[in-house]
Amino acid sequence: MKFPLVAFALLSTAATSGAALLAYDGFNTYEAIPAGSGGGFQNPNVADSDALVWDNNTTTGDGYIGQAGAAAGFTGTWDLLSGGAIASNFYPQVQATTLGYTDPLGFELQTLGGSVRAERTSGSSGANKGFSHDLAIGMSLPETLYISGVFEVNATNPILIQSASGVGGTPRNFGMSTDASGNLSLFGEGAANTPAGTLSDGLHFFVWKLENNVDPNVASGDLFSGDRLTLFLDPTDLRAEAFNTATAAHSGAGTNFYVSANGAWSLTELLFGHLPNAVGDYMAFDELRVGTTWQSVAPIPEPSRALLAACGALGILLRRRR
């Protein structure tokens, strides 16, 4: 039996929806600054504010606030990177604009309204800037885990996107970073950084695949004890992992940054850092997901029943014409 092309595309879209989402923040809730207030990042305790993070006197640990609504799978609020400098001219701001992603085939990432943008509007500083949010998945992690997000950058501004598995005060970091030339690298405890090409200006969508104990560790005599972080940057087909080629993979005999099947360990955070050091530099991020399947972290909207019915009718008509 042959399907019309459009019907096949829609049915393929419907088949990719995943239900294994563990954490999600689409930045769809925020408190808008009222008209006539003069703009800026106001104290949320005094008036409405669209600041994702706020501090009234540049003292770390004072007055932070997160989204107006809770984000599934997260705990607490978005906070400044520990030890990062605070300046009144640089805060992440929740805005109504959504950062989306459409693959070359036309499949669009499912999104909610809102995103976060951090931009230096004045001054200059060499201090790293960072904003992180703790995760509260509440389970021992699976052997394979996926993390995804949309981000927008000026490629000459070094960035850091990081997470970690850990217990107590012993996190084991992994993620990706760039230098001032836009050279992208993957990292994870126990092995040297892995080059992952050059990041361009603008909007990107990333999917990380984390695998526990998949690489041989010859030094310890353990057959499979090395962890692997695989990056899919700007996937060419959102429908399934199998339709895409990995951008790079970080692994090795000594890697040990992802601990699964241990109830005492969990993901400790999602962090966006090394933010703007010059006026006009910026970083924006949106649609952060953690899940156990590709489809759960790269969902595409399901077609409506009316569209599917129309496609089915079209298929019947075409078959009758034969």
Buried (B, 14 or more C-beta within 10 A) or exposed (E): EEBBEEBEBBBBBEEBEBEBBBBBBBBBBBBEBEEEEEEBBBEBEEEEBBBBBBBEEEEBEEBBBBBBEEBBBBBEBBBBBEEBBBBBBBBBBBBEEBBBBEBEEEBEBBBBBBBBBBBBBEEEBEBBBBBBBBBBBEEEBBEBBBBBBBBBBBBBBBBBBBBBBBBEEEBBBBBBBBBEEBBBBBBBBBBEEBEBEEBEEEBBBBBBBBBBBBBBBEEEEEEEBBBBBBBBBBBEBBBBBEBBEBBBBBBBBBBBBBBBEEEEBBBBBBBBBBBBBEEEBBBBBBBBBBBBBBBBBBBBEBBEEEBBEBBBEBBEEEEEEE
